[in-house]
């Protein structure tokens, strides 16, 4: 879907807008269902774990992929991550270099992923996966792509933001769902509920009816003590800025001001001057997310100054039950071995 902002009515009780767009949602859902039911175009000679979501917008896929990549290394795998890259600008497979590439050229999420494991972006996920395998990867983590069916998935893990859930439960454009919930749940292997809240309960019930396990994880910030108790100006360009601000408040930061930009926003010199000016005028500390910080990798000028003066708050995902993470990796390998025997 074009645009960086989810319409507010997506996360409200279904009303006029949702009803008005219901016919279009019916068509979109039918097309999505047909796409998900088609034969998979390609398979690769390595286990493939897909980390997907049910809706448009962020649900914690990137930190989940990073955590699982690190866990796969402990299982003696050489993980590689496949991503489309924000905007899909690279047609051919491109190995992301976190030192040389920029967020504008490959996307902020791809840069974060590449810091954790070899990451290849490109329009064709199968080609990207093969490029990783050719470079020595033996465990593929596919960031998104759950609905595309362009690359065979040995295991599909669905991330669910417990704070936001699936909004009004309607399909695009009437709501945030990428396809009807029942059809998506049919192809999922497990649901990873991230955070606390009851807005994901509808998905939890659907998973129970489908016999799919539900696991629990949490996002924990690092370096938060450096700004705890201080007056801050928090800014970000992410899908759910409210979550970031709530996290800061929860850990003792005093939110004197906030500034929210669109998801994946490319900061300008004017943005930097405005943020620095407000912070100086009111005696505030600047703070942003790690995802936003990778979009400030400028060597000089106002954006470089903004980056230098901003506290960055990384987050890490932890499974509530560590054995769940190991079970995902083991199940992915087992499915892959079964697939090899069936050829």
N, C-alpha and C positions, 0 to 999 in steps of 0.2 A: 504493500500500500504506500502511495506517495505521501510525503510529508512526515514530519518528525513528531507531531503532536497527536495524541489520541483524543478524539472528541470527548468532551466531558460526559455526554449522555451515555457513553459506553459503560461507564462505571456508576451509573445511576439505575434506579428501578425502571424497567422498560416503559417508555412513554410514547409521545407522539412521534418523535424522530425514529425510534426503533420500529414502530409500526409502519411508518411511511416507507422505510427502507426494507421492510420484510420481503417483498417480492424479489428485490435485487439480491438479498441475502440468500434466498432460496436457490437462485441461479448459481451464485458463487459457491454455495455449499455443495450443490450437485456436481459442479466442475471439480471442486476439491476432492470430493468423494471418488469421482472417476479417476482422478490422477493418483490417489492413494491406493486404488485397487488394481492399477495396471501392473504388468510384469516389470520387475526391476531391470533396468537397462544394463547394469554392469556389476561385476563382482571382482574383488581383488584377493590376492593370496596373503591375507592377514586378517586377524580379527578386527571387526569394525563396531565400535561403540558410538551410537548417536546420542548426543545430548540435545534434546529439542524442547520446545514449549508448545502449549496449546493456543496461545494468543499472540497478537502483535505486541511488540514491546519487550522490555527487559524483564527477565524472571530469575536471573542469577546463573545463566548458562556459562558465562565466561569464568567466574570463580569456580564453578563446578568442574569445568574442563581442566582448569589448572590443578585443582586438587586431585582429580583422577589421574592426570598425567604424572604427578609426583608419586601417587600410589602405584601406578603401573611400573615405574622405575624400581620401586621396592620389590615388585614381583619379577624383577630381572628382565623386563621388557624394555624396548627402545621405542617409546611412544612418539607419534607424530600427529599433528593436529591439522585437520582440513577445515577451511573456512571460505566463505564466498568473499569476505572482505566487504566492508560497508560501502554500498553503492555499486558493487560488482564491476569495478572499473578494469580489472585485469581479466582478459580473455584466456590467455595461456597461464599455466601454473607458474606462480611466482613465489619463491622462497623468501619469506619475510626476514629482513635484517633489522633487528630492533635498534641498531646503532646508526644505520644509514637511511632506512625508510622513514617516512613521516606519516602522521595520522591522515593527512590530506591524500596521500597516495595509496595507502593500504587500509586505513581505518584504525581507530583507536583500539578496538577490541583485538584486532590481529596483532598489534604491537604488544599488548599485554600477554597474549597467548604465546607469542614468540619468545618471550622472556622465560617461559616455563618449559617449552619443548619446541623442537623444529616445527614450524608452521608454514603451510603452503596455502595460498589463496588463488582462486581462479574460478572461471564460469562453470567449468565441468568438474564436479567433485571427484568423479572416478579418476580423471586424469591427475588431479591434485594428489589423490591418495597414492596413485602409482608412482608419482614423482617422489613422494616420501619413502615409499618402499624401495625404490631404486637407490635412494640415499642411505638405506640401512634401517629404516623404521620397520618394526614388526608388530605394532599394535596401533591401529588408527582410531583416533578420536574425532568424530565429525561434529563440529560446532554448528548446530542448526541443521536444516535439511530433512527433518522428520517427515514433513508432508510431501517432499519432492519425489521420493522413490527413484532418484537418479543413481543411487549407489546402494547396494545391498547392505542392510544393517543386521548384524548378528544379535545386537541387543539395543533396545531403544529406551532410554531413561528420560522421562519427562520432568522438567523442573516446574515447580509451582510456587509462586510468591503467595504465602499465606496471608499477607497483608492486603493484597489486591484481588486475589482469586481470578475469576474469569469474567468479572464485571457483570453485565446483564445477561450473560450466557448466550448471546446471539452471535451469529456469524457475520463477518465483514459483508457489507458496510454498516449493518444494523448494530453490530457489537464487535468485540475484539477477537472472537474465535476465528482461527484460520480455517477451520472445517468443523462440521458438526461434532459435538463432544463424543457421542457414542462411536462414531467412526474412528476418531483419533484414539480413543481408549482401547478399541479393538486391536490396534496395531502396536500399542505401547507394551513394554514389558514390566515397567515399574514407574512409580511416581515418587519424586523427591520433593517433599514439602519443605520449603525454606522459610525459616522465621516462625513467628507466632501470629495468631489471628485466626478468625473463623470464616474469612471470606473465601477460603478454598474448600470449605466443607462439601460443596456440591461435587467437586472433583473427587474428593475422598470417598464419598458415597458411590460415585460412578465407578471408581477403581474397585471398591469392595464388591459391587455387583458383577464386575468383569473378572473378579478373581485375581486382580493385580496387586502386588505388595506395595505398601506405602512406607517410605523411609523418611526420616527427619534429619534436617541439617540446619545450621545457623551460620550467619555471616558475622564475623567478629572483627572490629576495627583494630588496627595496630597504630602505635604512636599517638594515641588519643590523649595520653597524660600530658603531652607537651602543650596542649591548649585547653585542658580541663580547667574550669574556673575562670577563663578569660572571656572578655567581650570580643565576639568575632563577627566578621562579615563573611558568611558562607555563600559560595557561588558554585553553580554546576550546570552542565548541559547534558542531563541524563533522562531516561524515560520516566523515572519516578523521583523527582527531587525531594518530595515530602519524606521519603524514607531516609535520605541522607540527613535532612534537617532533624528528624526525630532521633536518629542515631547520635548526632552531636549533642542534642539536649539530654538524651538518656545518660550520656557519659560526662555530664557536668559542664558542657560549654554553654555560655550565655549568648544566645543568638540575638545580637543587637540589630542585625540586618541580614537579609538574604537577597540573592539575585538568581533567578532561574532563567536559563536559556533553553532553546530547543535541543532535543536529543542529538548528539554528535555535532553540536554547534562548533564551528571553526571561529575561534576568538579573533577579534580584530584589534588593531592598535587603539581604536576608540573605546572598545570594551575595556582594555587594559587601563587606559587613562582614567576612565570613569570609576573603575573599581579601586584603583590606587588612590584617586582623589578622595573618594568617600571614606576609605580606610584612614587616610591621613587626617581628614577633617574631623573625624569622630573618634580617633584614637583606637581603631579596631585592628584586630589580627585577621589576616586573610586565610581562608581555608577552603580546600576543594577536594574532589575525589581523585583517586589515582587515574581513573579513566579520563578525567578532564585534563590532568596534568600532562598526559602524553600528547595532548594537542597544543602544548605550550613549549615545544622543543625548539624554540628560536634562540639563536646565538646572540642577538643584539636587539635593541629597540625596546619599546614599551612592553611587548609580550615577554621578552627575556626578563625584564625587571619584575613583571607580574609573577612569573614562575619563581624567581629567586626569593620573592617576599611572601610566597604562599606556603602555608603548611599543607602537606599532602596527606590524606587519610586513606591508606590502603586497607582493604578488607580481605579476609581469608575465610573460606568456607570449611566448616568442620562437620563431619557426620556425627549425629548423636550417638550412634552405635557404629564403632569403627569396623565391625565385622560386616556391616552392610556394604561398605565400599569394597572390601575384599571379595564379597559375594558377587558384586557386579562384574568385576574383572574376571573372576573365575567362570561365571556364566557366559560371558562374552567369548572366552577362549573355548569353552565346551561347545557352544553353538557353532563356532568356526570349525572345530574338528568334525562335528557332525556334517557340516556343509561339505567339507572336503571328501568325506566318505560317500556322499550322495552324488558326486560328480560322475 
